[in-house]
Amino acid sequence: MTLVELKKSIHEKIDELDDQEFLEIVETMVRNKGKIFQIPEEHLAGIRQGEQDIKNGDFFTMEELEKRYEKWLKD
């Protein structure tokens, strides 16, 4: 399907829709194109730090965390 055909197909489907909530979602997606899935730099820094911690072995397994949590609940 060419770009022109795709646009025409989308226009036709939208013209047939009567679901306001769905159309608002589509409008938000189109309005925010390029902004969706952009991770803020401060979050990326945290992700990078977490990756480095994992490489350094500085983390708890789920089992270790559950044991600590159980102990914390008892105290």
Buried (B, 14 or more C-beta within 10 A) or exposed (E): EEEEEEEEEEEEEEEEEEEEEEEEEBEEEEEEEEEEEEEEEEEEEEEEEEEEEEEEEEEEEEEEEEEEEEEEEEE
